[in-house]
Amino acid sequence: MAGIGFELRKILKEDRLLSLAKVYGYSAILSSGPWVISIIAILIVGFINLANYGADSEVYKFQVVITYAIALASSLIITGIVQLPFTRYVADLIFKNKQDEVLPSYFGAILSAWLFGLPFIIPFYLWMFEGQSTVFIIGVVATFLVLCAVWISSILAASLKYYNAVVWSYFVSYALIVFVSIYAGDTIEKLIYIFFTGNSFLLVILMTLIIKSYNSSFFLKVDFFLAKNFYWTLAFAGLFYNLGAWVDKIIFWYHPDTGYAVIGRLHASVVYDIPIFLAYLSILPGMAIFFFRLEADFSEKYDLYYNAVRTGGTLKNIRTYRNEMINVTKHAIHEIIIIQSIVDIILFLSAPHIFKFLNIPQLYLGLLYILTIGAMLQLAFMSVLAILYYLDRKMVAMWLSIAFFVLNTLLTLVSINIGPAMFGYGYAVSLLLVFTASVIVIRNEMDRLNYETFMLQ
C-alpha cells in the first residue's frame, strides 16, 4: 500500500487547502468506499422509493436483504477469511519482484471465493427465503457472488496509482443504482437486480484498472491457497474480527425483545439498526485520517527502518527510524481520537433533530451515544491491528480479534437481557477492553522491536 501513500503525499505537497480536502476525501473513499457508498445509496433508494410508491413499497425488505448480503460477502464468509492472507501474499509477490503473479492470483482468489461460497450460500438462501420465487433466489445469490468479487477487487484497487478512477467508479456505479431505482424499482426483485447490475458495472471497472496495472503471461493461479503459502493466523484474525464486528447486530436482530422478521427468516431491529448505522457513518473522518497516516506516514518510516536493517544501516539510524515509527503511531492514534471526539460532539448535539426526522423515539438517544463511542473505539482498535499486521505480529493480532468476538458476544447478551438502559454497552465495553489491551501490546512490541527483529528471525 505504500504506493498509494506516495501518491497521496504528492497531492499534499501542492500546499493548497483543496489539496488537503482531496487527500482526506480520497483516503475516506479508498478505505471504506464500498461499504459507506453502498449503504448511503441503499438509504437514498429507500427514501426515493417510499416517496414514489408509499406504503406499498418493498424497499425495507430490499434494504435488509442487501445488508445481509454485504455482511455475508464482505465479512463473515469470504473476505473475512481471504482479505488479510491475500493482501499479505500479494505483498510477498511484490517484494520478491514477482508482479506477474499478482493478476493470476487475484483471479484465483475470486474463483476460489465463488467455489467455496456457492455450496454455502445456495442452501442458506433457500432455507432463509423459503417460499420466495426462483427469480428472487437467483438475484440474491448473484448479488452475493458479485459482492464477493467487488470486495476482493477493492483490496487491490485501493493500492493502485489510478486511485482517481477507483474513487469515481464507486460513485458512478452507485449513482446508476439510485437513478435506475427511481424509474424501475417498484418490486423487490427489480431492486435486487438493479443493485446486482450496478455492482457488476463496478466490478468490471475495478477489474479493468487492475488488469491495466499488472501484467501477466498466464490467467489463473491458486498457489495462494496452498498450505505453505496460506497465512492461517491472518485468516482467523480477519474472520474473528469481522464476526466480532457483526455479532452484536445479529444478536439484536434475533433477540425476541428487539428483532422481528422482515422477509422469510431474515430479521432486523429498528431499535439498533439506525443508531449503529449513524455511529458507523460518524467514523468516516477518522477512517480517512487512519488510512492516510498509515499508508503515507507509517509505511514510509516502516520502509526506512527495515531497509536499514536489511542493508546494514548504522545502529543510530535504526534507532532513529524506530523512534520515528513510534512517534507516527502515537500521533495517528491521538489525531484519530481527537477528530472523532469533535465529530461525536457534533453528532450528539444534532442527534435529537435526526431522531425526530427519522421518527425514532428520543428514548433511544442514549443508545446512539454509547454506540458512537463504541464505533470510535473500534476505529482505534482497528488502527492498532493494522500496525500489528505491518510489524508481522500475526499471532497476537489473531488473539486480540478472537477476544473482540468473544467479549462482544458475551457482553451483548448480558446487556440485552438486563434491559433497554444497557443496550449497546456490550459492544462499547468489549471494544474498550480490547483496545486497551491492544495499546499495551503495541507498546511492548515497539519497545522490543530491535531485539525481535535481529534475534528472533
URCORQUI-V71372 format. One record per residue. N is the residue number from 1. RES is the residue in one small letter. PSI is psi in degrees with one decimal (999 if undefined). OMEGA is omega in radians with two decimals (none if undefined). Layout:
[[N | RES | PSI | OMEGA] [N | RES | PSI | OMEGA]]
//
This chain:
[[1 | m | -7.0 | -3.10] [2 | a | -25.3 | 3.14] [3 | g | -46.4 | 3.13] [4 | i | -31.4 | 3.08] [5 | g | -40.2 | 3.10] [6 | f | -41.8 | 3.13] [7 | e | -40.5 | 3.13] [8 | l | -38.2 | 3.11] [9 | r | -33.6 | 3.11] [10 | k | -39.4 | 3.10] [11 | i | -42.5 | -3.09] [12 | l | -29.3 | -3.13] [13 | k | -11.2 | 3.08] [14 | e | -17.6 | 2.99] [15 | d | 48.1 | 3.05] [16 | r | 155.2 | 3.13] [17 | l | -37.3 | 3.11] [18 | l | -32.3 | 3.12] [19 | s | -42.6 | 3.12] [20 | l | -42.8 | 3.12] [21 | a | -40.0 | 3.13] [22 | k | -43.1 | -3.12] [23 | v | -49.4 | -3.10] [24 | y | -27.3 | 3.04] [25 | g | -47.2 | 3.08] [26 | y | -42.3 | -3.13] [27 | s | -42.0 | -3.13] [28 | a | -44.7 | -3.10] [29 | i | -42.2 | -3.11] [30 | l | -31.3 | -3.11] [31 | s | -32.1 | -3.05] [32 | s | 19.5 | -3.06] [33 | g | -56.5 | -3.09] [34 | p | -39.4 | -3.08] [35 | w | -53.6 | -3.04] [36 | v | -49.3 | -3.08] [37 | i | -38.7 | 3.14] [38 | s | -42.4 | -3.13] [39 | i | -42.5 | 3.11] [40 | i | -41.7 | 3.12] [41 | a | -40.5 | 3.12] [42 | i | -41.6 | 3.11] [43 | l | -43.2 | 3.12] [44 | i | -43.7 | 3.07] [45 | v | -39.6 | 3.14] [46 | g | -48.7 | -3.13] [47 | f | -44.2 | -3.12] [48 | i | -42.4 | -3.11] [49 | n | -41.9 | 3.10] [50 | l | -38.1 | 3.12] [51 | a | -35.3 | -3.10] [52 | n | -39.2 | -2.98] [53 | y | -6.9 | 3.05] [54 | g | -143.4 | -3.05] [55 | a | -19.0 | -3.13] [56 | d | -5.7 | -3.09] [57 | s | 141.6 | 3.07] [58 | e | 21.5 | -3.00] [59 | v | -33.0 | -3.13] [60 | y | -38.1 | 3.07] [61 | k | -42.1 | 3.10] [62 | f | -44.3 | -3.13] [63 | q | -40.2 | 3.14] [64 | v | -42.9 | 3.13] [65 | v | -44.5 | -3.12] [66 | i | -36.6 | 3.08] [67 | t | -43.8 | 3.10] [68 | y | -39.8 | 3.14] [69 | a | -41.3 | 3.11] [70 | i | -43.4 | 3.14] [71 | a | -44.6 | -3.08] [72 | l | -44.1 | -3.05] [73 | a | -42.1 | -3.00] [74 | s | -17.2 | -2.97] [75 | s | -64.3 | -2.85] [76 | l | -32.5 | -2.98] [77 | i | -61.7 | -2.93] [78 | i | -68.1 | -3.02] [79 | t | -34.0 | 3.12] [80 | g | -34.6 | 3.13] [81 | i | -37.5 | -2.96] [82 | v | -33.8 | -2.91] [83 | q | -55.5 | -3.07] [84 | l | -46.6 | 3.09] [85 | p | -38.1 | 3.14] [86 | f | -42.7 | 3.10] [87 | t | -44.8 | -3.14] [88 | r | -40.9 | -3.13] [89 | y | -42.4 | 3.10] [90 | v | -40.5 | 3.10] [91 | a | -39.9 | 3.10] [92 | d | -41.2 | 3.13] [93 | l | -42.9 | -3.13] [94 | i | -39.9 | 3.13] [95 | f | -33.9 | -3.13] [96 | k | 9.4 | -3.11] [97 | n | 39.4 | 3.09] [98 | k | 46.9 | -3.10] [99 | q | -24.2 | -3.14] [100 | d | -12.1 | 3.12] [101 | e | -6.2 | -3.10] [102 | v | -49.9 | -3.09] [103 | l | -47.0 | 3.07] [104 | p | -35.9 | 3.11] [105 | s | -35.5 | 3.09] [106 | y | -48.1 | 3.10] [107 | f | -36.0 | 3.10] [108 | g | -37.1 | 3.12] [109 | a | -41.9 | 3.12] [110 | i | -47.5 | -3.14] [111 | l | -43.9 | 3.14] [112 | s | -38.6 | 3.10] [113 | a | -41.8 | 3.12] [114 | w | -42.3 | -3.11] [115 | l | -38.8 | 3.12] [116 | f | -31.6 | -3.07] [117 | g | -37.1 | -3.06] [118 | l | -46.3 | 3.14] [119 | p | -21.6 | 3.09] [120 | f | -47.8 | -2.94] [121 | i | -33.4 | -3.11] [122 | i | -54.8 | 3.10] [123 | p | -32.4 | 3.13] [124 | f | -46.6 | -3.13] [125 | y | -35.5 | 3.09] [126 | l | -36.5 | 3.10] [127 | w | -43.7 | -3.12] [128 | m | -40.4 | -3.04] [129 | f | 41.4 | 3.13] [130 | e | 126.8 | 3.14] [131 | g | -11.5 | 3.12] [132 | q | 162.3 | -3.08] [133 | s | 158.2 | 3.09] [134 | t | -38.0 | 3.11] [135 | v | -41.3 | 3.13] [136 | f | -47.7 | -3.11] [137 | i | -45.2 | 3.12] [138 | i | -40.1 | -3.14] [139 | g | -44.1 | -3.11] [140 | v | -34.2 | 3.08] [141 | v | -44.7 | 3.12] [142 | a | -37.8 | 3.12] [143 | t | -41.6 | 3.08] [144 | f | -45.6 | -3.10] [145 | l | -43.7 | -3.11] [146 | v | -33.5 | 3.09] [147 | l | -38.1 | 3.06] [148 | c | -47.5 | -3.11] [149 | a | -37.9 | 3.13] [150 | v | -42.7 | -3.11] [151 | w | -38.7 | 3.08] [152 | i | -39.6 | 3.11] [153 | s | -36.0 | -3.12] [154 | s | -27.6 | 3.10] [155 | i | -46.7 | 3.13] [156 | l | -37.9 | -3.04] [157 | a | -33.3 | -3.11] [158 | a | -15.0 | -3.12] [159 | s | 4.0 | -3.06] [160 | l | 154.0 | 3.06] [161 | k | -15.1 | 3.09] [162 | y | 45.2 | -3.04] [163 | y | -31.9 | 3.13] [164 | n | -44.2 | 3.12] [165 | a | -35.5 | 3.11] [166 | v | -46.8 | -3.13] [167 | v | -46.3 | -3.13] [168 | w | -29.6 | 3.12] [169 | s | -38.3 | 3.07] [170 | y | -48.4 | -3.08] [171 | f | -46.5 | -3.09] [172 | v | -42.8 | -3.09] [173 | s | -45.0 | -3.11] [174 | y | -25.3 | 2.99] [175 | a | -36.7 | 3.07] [176 | l | -42.2 | 3.12] [177 | i | -46.8 | -3.13] [178 | v | -45.8 | -3.08] [179 | f | -48.2 | -3.11] [180 | v | -34.7 | -3.14] [181 | s | -30.3 | 3.14] [182 | i | -37.9 | -3.02] [183 | y | -19.7 | -3.03] [184 | a | 5.4 | -3.04] [185 | g | 53.9 | -3.08] [186 | d | -7.9 | 3.07] [187 | t | 160.5 | -3.13] [188 | i | -34.7 | 3.12] [189 | e | -43.3 | 3.13] [190 | k | -41.0 | 3.12] [191 | l | -41.2 | 3.13] [192 | i | -43.4 | -3.13] [193 | y | -31.3 | 3.04] [194 | i | -44.2 | 3.11] [195 | f | -41.6 | 3.10] [196 | f | -44.0 | -3.11] [197 | t | -43.3 | 3.13] [198 | g | -41.9 | 3.12] [199 | n | -29.9 | 3.05] [200 | s | -40.8 | 3.07] [201 | f | -43.1 | 3.09] [202 | l | -42.6 | -3.13] [203 | l | -41.6 | 3.13] [204 | v | -42.6 | 3.14] [205 | i | -47.3 | -3.13] [206 | l | -42.1 | 3.10] [207 | m | -41.7 | -3.14] [208 | t | -43.7 | 3.13] [209 | l | -38.7 | 3.13] [210 | i | -43.6 | 3.11] [211 | i | -37.2 | 3.12] [212 | k | -27.0 | -3.05] [213 | s | -27.4 | -3.07] [214 | y | 123.4 | 3.09] [215 | n | 148.6 | 3.11] [216 | s | 149.5 | 3.12] [217 | s | -4.2 | 3.10] [218 | f | 164.0 | -2.91] [219 | f | -45.6 | -2.93] [220 | l | 140.6 | 3.11] [221 | k | 127.4 | -3.09] [222 | v | 20.0 | 3.08] [223 | d | -24.1 | 3.12] [224 | f | -33.8 | -3.07] [225 | f | 1.2 | 3.07] [226 | l | 148.6 | -3.03] [227 | a | -39.1 | -3.08] [228 | k | -20.3 | -3.12] [229 | n | -19.2 | -3.01] [230 | f | 128.1 | -3.12] [231 | y | 92.8 | -3.06] [232 | w | -33.6 | 3.12] [233 | t | -38.5 | 3.08] [234 | l | -37.3 | 3.11] [235 | a | -46.9 | 3.14] [236 | f | -35.4 | 3.10] [237 | a | -47.2 | 3.12] [238 | g | -42.1 | -3.14] [239 | l | -50.7 | -3.05] [240 | f | -29.2 | 3.05] [241 | y | -45.8 | -3.13] [242 | n | -36.2 | 3.01] [243 | l | -42.4 | 3.11] [244 | g | -36.4 | -3.13] [245 | a | -24.3 | -3.09] [246 | w | -17.5 | -2.94] [247 | v | -36.0 | 3.12] [248 | d | -35.3 | 3.10] [249 | k | -43.0 | -3.13] [250 | i | -40.6 | 3.12] [251 | i | -44.0 | 3.12] [252 | f | -33.6 | 3.12] [253 | w | -38.7 | -2.99] [254 | y | 1.6 | 3.03] [255 | h | 133.9 | -3.05] [256 | p | -23.4 | -3.11] [257 | d | -16.3 | -3.03] [258 | t | -15.3 | -3.08] [259 | g | 164.2 | 3.10] [260 | y | 156.0 | -3.11] [261 | a | 136.7 | -3.13] [262 | v | -50.7 | 3.10] [263 | i | 128.3 | -3.06] [264 | g | -128.9 | 3.11] [265 | r | 9.3 | 3.09] [266 | l | 130.3 | -3.14] [267 | h | 161.1 | 3.04] [268 | a | 172.8 | 3.13] [269 | s | 103.7 | 3.13] [270 | v | -35.2 | -3.13] [271 | v | -40.0 | -3.00] [272 | y | -33.9 | -2.94] [273 | d | -46.8 | -3.09] [274 | i | -45.5 | 3.08] [275 | p | -40.3 | -3.12] [276 | i | -32.1 | 3.07] [277 | f | -45.1 | 3.12] [278 | l | -38.3 | 3.12] [279 | a | -44.0 | 3.13] [280 | y | -37.2 | 3.12] [281 | l | -31.0 | -3.10] [282 | s | -20.6 | -3.09] [283 | i | 6.1 | 3.12] [284 | l | -44.2 | 3.07] [285 | p | -40.6 | 3.10] [286 | g | -37.1 | 3.09] [287 | m | -39.8 | 3.12] [288 | a | -44.7 | 3.13] [289 | i | -45.0 | -3.14] [290 | f | -47.6 | -3.10] [291 | f | -46.5 | -3.10] [292 | f | -46.5 | -3.11] [293 | r | -37.7 | -3.13] [294 | l | -49.4 | -3.00] [295 | e | -22.3 | -3.13] [296 | a | -41.6 | -3.05] [297 | d | -58.3 | -3.06] [298 | f | -42.9 | -3.10] [299 | s | -33.9 | 3.11] [300 | e | -47.0 | 3.13] [301 | k | -36.2 | 3.10] [302 | y | -46.8 | 3.13] [303 | d | -42.2 | 3.14] [304 | l | -43.8 | -3.11] [305 | y | -52.8 | -3.04] [306 | y | -25.4 | 3.00] [307 | n | -39.0 | 3.09] [308 | a | -37.8 | 3.12] [309 | v | -45.1 | -3.07] [310 | r | -32.3 | -3.03] [311 | t | 10.1 | 3.09] [312 | g | 39.3 | 3.10] [313 | g | 163.2 | -3.14] [314 | t | 156.3 | 3.12] [315 | l | -35.4 | 3.13] [316 | k | -45.5 | 3.13] [317 | n | -41.3 | 3.14] [318 | i | -43.4 | 3.11] [319 | r | -37.7 | 3.13] [320 | t | -47.2 | -3.13] [321 | y | -36.6 | 3.08] [322 | r | -45.8 | 3.13] [323 | n | -35.8 | 3.10] [324 | e | -37.9 | 3.05] [325 | m | -44.0 | 3.13] [326 | i | -43.9 | -3.12] [327 | n | -41.3 | 3.11] [328 | v | -41.4 | 3.12] [329 | t | -48.3 | 3.12] [330 | k | -45.1 | -3.11] [331 | h | -41.9 | -3.12] [332 | a | -47.1 | -3.13] [333 | i | -43.0 | 3.11] [334 | h | -43.2 | -3.12] [335 | e | -42.0 | 3.11] [336 | i | -47.5 | -3.10] [337 | i | -40.8 | -3.12] [338 | i | -50.6 | -3.12] [339 | i | -42.9 | 3.14] [340 | q | -34.0 | 3.09] [341 | s | -41.2 | 3.10] [342 | i | -45.3 | 3.12] [343 | v | -41.9 | -3.13] [344 | d | -40.5 | 3.12] [345 | i | -42.7 | 3.09] [346 | i | -42.5 | 3.13] [347 | l | -41.5 | 3.13] [348 | f | -40.4 | -3.11] [349 | l | -32.6 | -3.11] [350 | s | -8.5 | -3.05] [351 | a | -43.8 | 3.13] [352 | p | -38.3 | 3.13] [353 | h | -36.9 | 3.10] [354 | i | -44.4 | 3.14] [355 | f | -38.6 | 3.12] [356 | k | -41.2 | 3.13] [357 | f | -38.4 | -3.11] [358 | l | 3.7 | 3.13] [359 | n | 39.1 | 3.07] [360 | i | 132.9 | 3.14] [361 | p | 137.5 | 3.13] [362 | q | -16.3 | 3.12] [363 | l | -29.4 | -3.05] [364 | y | 14.7 | 3.06] [365 | l | -39.1 | 3.12] [366 | g | -35.4 | 3.10] [367 | l | -42.7 | 3.10] [368 | l | -43.0 | -3.11] [369 | y | -47.1 | -3.08] [370 | i | -34.4 | 3.10] [371 | l | -34.6 | 3.10] [372 | t | -42.1 | 3.07] [373 | i | -41.5 | 3.11] [374 | g | -40.9 | 3.13] [375 | a | -38.6 | 3.09] [376 | m | -41.7 | 3.10] [377 | l | -35.4 | 3.10] [378 | q | -40.8 | 3.09] [379 | l | -43.8 | 3.13] [380 | a | -41.4 | 3.11] [381 | f | -42.9 | 3.12] [382 | m | -35.8 | 3.12] [383 | s | -43.7 | 3.13] [384 | v | -41.1 | 3.10] [385 | l | -42.0 | -3.13] [386 | a | -40.0 | 3.12] [387 | i | -38.8 | 3.08] [388 | l | -38.1 | 3.09] [389 | y | -40.5 | 3.08] [390 | y | -41.9 | -3.10] [391 | l | 3.2 | 3.11] [392 | d | 32.0 | 3.07] [393 | r | 67.1 | -3.02] [394 | k | -42.1 | -3.04] [395 | m | -46.2 | -3.11] [396 | v | -34.9 | 3.08] [397 | a | -38.5 | 3.10] [398 | m | -45.6 | -3.11] [399 | w | -35.0 | 3.06] [400 | l | -39.2 | 3.12] [401 | s | -41.2 | 3.08] [402 | i | -41.2 | 3.11] [403 | a | -39.6 | 3.10] [404 | f | -46.5 | 3.14] [405 | f | -47.8 | -3.10] [406 | v | -46.6 | -3.11] [407 | l | -42.5 | 3.14] [408 | n | -37.5 | 3.10] [409 | t | -53.4 | -3.06] [410 | l | -47.1 | -3.07] [411 | l | -32.4 | 3.07] [412 | t | -41.8 | 3.08] [413 | l | -42.2 | 3.12] [414 | v | -47.6 | -3.06] [415 | s | -37.5 | -3.11] [416 | i | -28.6 | 3.11] [417 | n | -21.7 | 3.06] [418 | i | -41.1 | 3.12] [419 | g | 172.8 | -3.06] [420 | p | -31.1 | -3.11] [421 | a | -22.5 | -3.10] [422 | m | 4.9 | 3.12] [423 | f | 133.8 | 3.09] [424 | g | -18.4 | -3.09] [425 | y | -30.1 | 3.10] [426 | g | -43.8 | 3.12] [427 | y | -49.5 | -3.06] [428 | a | -43.7 | -3.10] [429 | v | -38.4 | 3.11] [430 | s | -39.6 | 3.12] [431 | l | -34.7 | 3.07] [432 | l | -41.0 | -3.12] [433 | l | -47.1 | -3.08] [434 | v | -31.9 | 3.08] [435 | f | -43.0 | 3.09] [436 | t | -45.3 | 3.12] [437 | a | -39.9 | -3.11] [438 | s | -35.2 | 3.09] [439 | v | -42.1 | 3.09] [440 | i | -41.9 | -3.13] [441 | v | -48.0 | -3.08] [442 | i | -33.5 | 3.09] [443 | r | -44.7 | 3.11] [444 | n | -39.1 | -3.14] [445 | e | -40.7 | 3.12] [446 | m | -37.9 | 3.11] [447 | d | -34.3 | -3.07] [448 | r | 9.4 | -2.99] [449 | l | -46.9 | -3.13] [450 | n | -44.1 | -3.13] [451 | y | -48.3 | -3.07] [452 | e | -30.7 | 3.13] [453 | t | -41.6 | -3.04] [454 | f | -32.5 | -2.97] [455 | m | -22.8 | -3.04] [456 | l | 10.8 | 3.13] [457 | q | 999 | none]]
//
